[in-house]
């Protein structure tokens, strides 16, 4: 039986369906950009489900036309004027990236749109990443004068040849098939193919 988070207006939705746990980034107007609230709720859900013996699979997806267009840089600047220091905000974001990399449950990303920067850090390290012809990947941090972050200094340095350096320095975009070739995604499904309902016992 499915149990859904009670507030559909929340920026992250959590759903429990049999042995599957589904987390949906729910800021479609902001292309599911990651802010401090998103980080906090994601961390809560992931910690809870990692300890749940009934949770066998965690699925990440985004509402609307983007998986996630990356971190909202406003959260770092707002951290300077809030009760939380900018350093604490950055620490929480990077801790979340590390937690996703080392997560003990099987993880799957369903990516049907933009996946960039911090959002890509919720896709590349997962055991399974399903992309479509609408998927566009990039780490565009260099274009705003920032280093490649959210674990991509690690991920890029392990891509074949000099692809990682090229992506980090230029912010160049990859399509779904290029992501699979580079090892940043595992499966391709056409967006018009309807996926079966999640059913994990």
C-alpha positions as CSV (number, residue, x, y, z in Angstrom):
1,X,0.0,0.0,0.0
2,X,1.3,3.5,-0.9
3,X,1.9,6.1,1.7
4,X,2.5,9.6,0.4
5,X,3.9,12.7,2.2
6,X,0.9,14.8,3.4
7,X,1.9,18.1,2.0
8,X,1.9,18.1,-1.9
9,X,3.3,21.7,-1.9
10,X,6.5,20.7,-0.1
11,X,9.7,21.0,-2.2
12,X,10.5,17.2,-1.7
13,X,7.9,14.5,-1.7
14,X,8.5,11.1,-0.1
15,X,6.4,8.0,-1.0
16,X,6.5,4.5,0.2
17,X,5.2,1.7,-2.1
18,X,5.7,-1.8,-0.8
19,X,9.5,-2.2,-0.6
20,X,10.2,0.9,-2.8
21,X,10.8,4.4,-1.6
22,X,10.3,7.3,-4.1
23,X,11.7,10.8,-3.6
24,X,10.4,13.5,-5.9
25,X,12.0,16.9,-6.2
26,X,9.0,19.2,-6.4
27,X,10.1,22.6,-7.5
28,X,9.2,22.4,-11.2
29,X,9.0,26.2,-11.7
30,X,12.6,26.5,-10.5
31,X,13.6,23.4,-12.6
32,X,13.9,21.5,-9.3
33,X,16.9,23.5,-8.2
34,X,18.4,22.4,-4.9
35,X,18.0,24.8,-2.0
36,X,18.6,24.4,1.7
37,X,15.1,23.1,2.4
38,X,15.5,20.5,-0.3
39,X,18.9,19.4,1.2
40,X,17.3,19.1,4.7
41,X,14.3,17.1,3.5
42,X,16.3,14.8,1.3
43,X,18.7,14.1,4.1
44,X,15.8,13.2,6.5
45,X,14.2,10.8,4.0
46,X,17.4,9.1,3.0
47,X,18.5,8.6,6.7
48,X,15.1,7.2,7.6
49,X,14.9,4.8,4.6
50,X,18.5,3.6,5.1
51,X,17.5,2.3,8.5
52,X,14.2,0.9,7.3
53,X,14.5,-2.9,6.9
54,X,11.4,-2.8,4.6
55,X,13.0,-0.4,2.2
56,X,14.7,-2.3,-0.6
57,X,14.9,0.3,-3.3
58,X,15.1,4.2,-3.4
59,X,14.0,6.0,-6.6
60,X,14.9,9.6,-7.3
61,X,12.8,11.6,-9.8
62,X,11.9,15.2,-10.6
63,X,8.5,16.8,-11.1
64,X,8.0,18.6,-14.4
65,X,10.5,18.9,-17.2
66,X,13.7,18.7,-15.2
67,X,15.3,16.2,-12.8
68,X,17.3,19.0,-11.3
69,X,19.0,22.0,-12.8
70,X,21.5,22.0,-9.9
71,X,22.1,23.8,-6.7
72,X,20.4,27.2,-6.2
73,X,23.4,29.5,-5.6
74,X,21.0,31.7,-3.6
75,X,21.1,29.2,-0.7
76,X,24.8,29.9,-0.2
77,X,24.4,33.6,-0.2
78,X,21.3,33.5,2.0
79,X,23.3,31.4,4.4
80,X,25.4,34.4,5.1
81,X,22.5,36.4,6.4
82,X,20.6,33.6,8.2
83,X,21.1,31.8,11.4
84,X,23.1,29.2,9.5
85,X,26.5,30.3,8.2
86,X,27.3,29.9,4.6
87,X,29.9,27.3,5.6
88,X,27.2,25.2,7.4
89,X,24.9,25.4,4.3
90,X,27.8,24.2,2.0
91,X,28.7,21.5,4.5
92,X,25.1,20.1,4.5
93,X,25.0,20.1,0.7
94,X,28.4,18.2,0.5
95,X,27.4,15.8,3.3
96,X,24.2,15.0,1.3
97,X,26.4,14.3,-1.8
98,X,28.7,12.0,0.2
99,X,25.7,10.2,1.7
100,X,24.2,9.5,-1.7
101,X,27.6,8.2,-2.9
102,X,27.8,5.8,0.0
103,X,24.1,4.9,0.4
104,X,23.5,1.3,1.5
105,X,20.3,0.7,-0.4
106,X,19.9,0.1,-4.1
107,X,19.2,3.5,-5.8
108,X,17.7,4.4,-9.1
109,X,17.3,7.8,-10.9
110,X,14.6,8.4,-13.5
111,X,15.9,11.4,-15.5
112,X,13.6,12.9,-18.2
113,X,15.0,16.4,-18.6
114,X,17.7,18.7,-17.3
115,X,20.2,17.2,-14.9
116,X,23.0,19.6,-13.9
117,X,25.5,20.5,-11.2
118,X,24.3,19.4,-7.8
119,X,21.3,17.6,-9.4
120,X,23.7,15.5,-11.4
121,X,25.3,14.4,-8.1
122,X,22.1,12.6,-7.4
123,X,22.3,10.7,-10.7
124,X,25.9,9.8,-11.6
125,X,26.8,7.8,-8.4
126,X,23.6,5.7,-8.4
127,X,23.6,2.0,-9.2
128,X,21.0,2.7,-12.0
129,X,20.3,5.9,-13.9
130,X,17.6,5.8,-16.5
131,X,17.7,8.6,-19.1
132,X,15.5,9.6,-22.1
133,X,16.0,11.5,-25.3
134,X,15.0,14.6,-23.4
135,X,17.8,14.3,-20.9
136,X,20.6,16.9,-20.9
137,X,23.6,16.7,-18.6
138,X,26.1,19.4,-17.7
139,X,28.3,20.7,-14.8
140,X,28.2,24.4,-15.7
141,X,29.8,25.7,-12.5
142,X,32.8,27.1,-14.4
143,X,30.4,29.6,-16.2
144,X,29.7,31.3,-12.8
145,X,33.3,31.2,-11.6
146,X,32.9,28.2,-9.4
147,X,34.9,25.0,-9.3
148,X,33.2,21.7,-10.3
149,X,31.7,20.6,-7.0
150,X,29.1,18.3,-5.4
151,X,31.4,15.3,-5.9
152,X,32.1,16.0,-9.6
153,X,35.8,16.7,-9.0
154,X,35.9,13.0,-8.1
155,X,33.5,11.8,-10.8
156,X,35.0,13.8,-13.7
157,X,38.5,12.7,-12.9
158,X,37.5,9.1,-13.5
159,X,35.8,9.6,-16.9
160,X,37.5,8.2,-19.9
161,X,40.3,10.1,-21.5
162,X,40.1,13.9,-20.9
163,X,36.4,14.0,-21.1
164,X,36.0,15.0,-17.4
165,X,38.5,17.9,-17.7
166,X,36.7,19.1,-20.8
167,X,33.2,19.0,-19.1
168,X,34.5,20.7,-16.0
169,X,36.2,23.5,-17.8
170,X,33.6,24.2,-20.5
171,X,30.3,23.2,-18.9
172,X,29.6,21.4,-22.2
173,X,26.3,19.4,-22.4
174,X,25.9,15.7,-23.0
175,X,22.8,14.0,-24.3
176,X,21.4,10.7,-22.9
177,X,23.4,8.4,-25.1
178,X,26.6,10.3,-24.5
179,X,25.9,10.0,-20.7
180,X,25.6,6.2,-21.1
181,X,28.8,6.0,-23.2
182,X,30.7,8.1,-20.6
183,X,29.4,6.0,-17.7
184,X,27.2,8.7,-16.2
185,X,24.0,6.8,-16.8
186,X,23.2,3.1,-17.2
187,X,19.9,2.8,-19.2
188,X,18.1,4.5,-22.0
189,X,14.3,4.5,-22.3
190,X,12.2,6.6,-24.7
191,X,10.1,9.1,-22.9
192,X,6.9,7.9,-24.5
193,X,7.4,4.4,-23.1
194,X,5.2,4.1,-20.0
195,X,7.1,2.5,-17.2
196,X,5.3,-0.2,-15.2
197,X,4.1,0.7,-11.7
198,X,6.6,0.3,-9.0
199,X,6.1,-3.1,-7.4
200,X,8.7,-4.3,-5.0
201,X,8.0,-7.0,-2.4
